[in-house]
Amino acid sequence: MSLIMVKELTNAAIKLRSERIRLIRELLGLSRKSLAEKYKEYGLSAGTIASWEEGRWGGITEKGAQKLIKAFK
């Protein structure tokens, strides 16, 4: 597999995770700001959520995913 193909697959995975985060938030009927306020005890900020949803800096990390899982339990 070429490096270009790996990069494309990685970008596709980041985009898919980003879309799922946005979809869950929208299904809950929350804005980024309201989600951050509701779950602030888990260290979620509106800026962080925006970065995850837009796939910036590689998208959500495993640590970030664990925070979301705890918040949504």
C-alpha positions as CSV (number, residue, x, y, z in Angstrom):
1,M,0.0,0.0,0.0
2,S,1.4,3.4,-0.9
3,L,1.9,6.2,1.5
4,I,-0.7,8.2,-0.5
5,M,-3.3,5.5,0.0
6,V,-2.6,5.3,3.7
7,K,-3.0,9.0,4.1
8,E,-6.3,8.9,2.2
9,L,-7.6,6.1,4.4
10,T,-6.5,8.0,7.5
11,N,-8.2,11.1,6.3
12,A,-11.4,9.1,5.6
13,A,-11.3,7.6,9.1
14,I,-10.9,11.1,10.7
15,K,-13.8,12.4,8.6
16,L,-16.0,9.5,9.6
17,R,-15.3,9.9,13.3
18,S,-15.9,13.6,13.0
19,E,-19.3,13.1,11.4
20,R,-20.3,10.6,14.0
21,I,-19.5,13.0,16.8
22,R,-21.5,15.8,15.1
23,L,-24.4,13.4,14.5
24,I,-24.5,12.2,18.2
25,R,-24.5,15.8,19.3
26,E,-27.3,16.8,16.9
27,L,-29.4,13.7,17.9
28,L,-29.1,14.9,21.5
29,G,-30.4,18.3,20.3
30,L,-27.3,20.1,21.7
31,S,-25.2,22.9,20.2
32,R,-21.5,22.6,20.7
33,K,-21.7,25.2,23.5
34,S,-24.5,23.5,25.3
35,L,-22.8,20.1,25.0
36,A,-19.6,21.7,26.5
37,E,-21.6,23.3,29.3
38,K,-23.6,20.1,30.1
39,Y,-20.5,18.0,30.3
40,K,-17.9,20.5,31.5
41,E,-16.9,18.2,34.4
42,Y,-15.4,15.9,31.7
43,G,-13.1,18.6,30.4
44,L,-15.1,19.3,27.2
45,S,-15.0,22.8,25.7
46,A,-16.9,24.1,22.7
47,G,-13.6,24.6,21.0
48,T,-12.4,21.1,21.6
49,I,-15.8,19.7,20.3
50,A,-15.5,21.9,17.2
51,S,-12.0,20.6,16.5
52,W,-13.2,17.0,16.8
53,E,-16.2,17.6,14.6
54,E,-14.0,19.3,12.0
55,G,-11.2,16.8,12.2
56,R,-8.6,19.4,13.0
57,W,-5.2,18.2,14.2
58,G,-6.0,14.6,13.4
59,G,-9.4,14.6,14.9
60,I,-10.4,13.1,18.2
61,T,-7.8,11.2,20.2
62,E,-8.3,8.1,22.2
63,K,-8.3,10.2,25.4
64,G,-10.9,12.5,23.9
65,A,-13.1,9.5,22.9
66,Q,-12.9,8.2,26.5
67,K,-14.1,11.6,27.8
68,L,-17.1,11.5,25.4
69,I,-17.9,7.9,26.4
70,K,-17.9,8.8,30.1
71,A,-20.0,11.9,29.4
72,F,-22.6,10.0,27.4
73,K,-23.0,7.1,29.8
